[in-house]
Amino acid sequence: MKPKPDMLSAMDRLGDCQDPLYRATDLQGSDLIKGGLRRVFSAHLCCNYCAMEPKCMFFTYSPRKRRCWLKDSEQGEEEQDDRISGSVKGSGIIPDVPSPPKIKTYDGM
């Protein structure tokens, strides 16, 4: 049984998570799923969920709540301690976030 073409394109995007991820940054874009995805165990997994959703361009992750918000746009950002945000390839760089100091980036899982 062959995979569906749209599933292939979703799988192709799995490598599209862009570095860096921005610590303490909550993107204010439109959420694709009201309330976000629950029980997501890392920012990198959140990015992979975003990469598999064709409409998703950006994401915000909460380590404490283990929640992931997939977004189809970004409309600015807000500083929040319990947030990590990023984008997938094809969405461009988050324009409102200046090049952060090294302490702002998130390298963990």
N, C-alpha and C positions, 0 to 999 in steps of 0.2 A: 504494500500500500504506500503510495507516494504522499509526502506531506503537501498540504494545500499551498498554493503560491504565496498567499498573504502570510502564512505561518513561516515560510522561508524568509521573507523580508523581515519579519519580526526577529527571527533568530539571527539574521545577518547584523542587526543593530545591537546585539548584545555587547559587542566590543566598542560601542560608540560612547561610553561614559567618558566625559572629559575631565581632565585635571585642570586646575585644582578644585577641590570641594571647599566651600566657604563655611567656616565654623561661626557660630553665633549669628547666622544670617537667615532670616525667614523671608522668602520671596512672596510677594503679594499677588501673584498672578492668579488666573482662574483655575480653580481645582476641577479636575476631570471627574473625580469621585467624591461626592459629598461626605465629609468626615474622614476622608483618607483611607488608606489600607492599614489594617491592624496587624499586630504580631509580625512586624518586619524587623529582622534582627541586626541590620547594619545599614549604613548609608550606601554602601556599595550595592547591596541587594535592592535598595530603593531605586538606585540609578538603573539597575538591570530591569526592574519593573517598568520604569519610564521608557527605557530603550525598546521594550517589547510592545509598548502601546504606541501605534503610529501617530496619534495626536499629541503625545507628550513631548515637550521640548525642555522643560525644567522640572525640578523636584525639590521638595523640602522634607527633611527627615528629623524626627524627634527621638533621640536615644533613650530618654527616660520613659516616654510613652510607647516607644517602639512603633511609631506611626509614620506613614509615608504619604505625602500629598503629591500627586502627579499634576502637572500644570501645563496648559497649552499656551501660556504667555507669562510674561513677568511684567508687573506694573510697579516696579520699585522694590525696595527691600526695607526690612525693619530689623534692628539688632535684637536678638533674643538668645539668651544663654543656651537653651536646650534645643538648638536648631542647627542643622547642617544642610546646605543647599548646593545645587550644581545644575549642570545642563548636559544634554547629549549632543553629539555631533549633528550638524545641520541646523542647529538652533542658534549658533553663533555664541559669542561670549556674552555673559550677562553684562549689559551695558552700564547699569547703574552702580555696579560694584567696582570700585577702583582697585588697582593692583594691590592686593592686601599684603601686609608684612607676613613673614614666614609663620609667625605665631597664629595668624588667622586661618591658615590652611589646615585641613584635616587629612591625616594619612592612615588612620586606623580603620578597622573593619567594623 
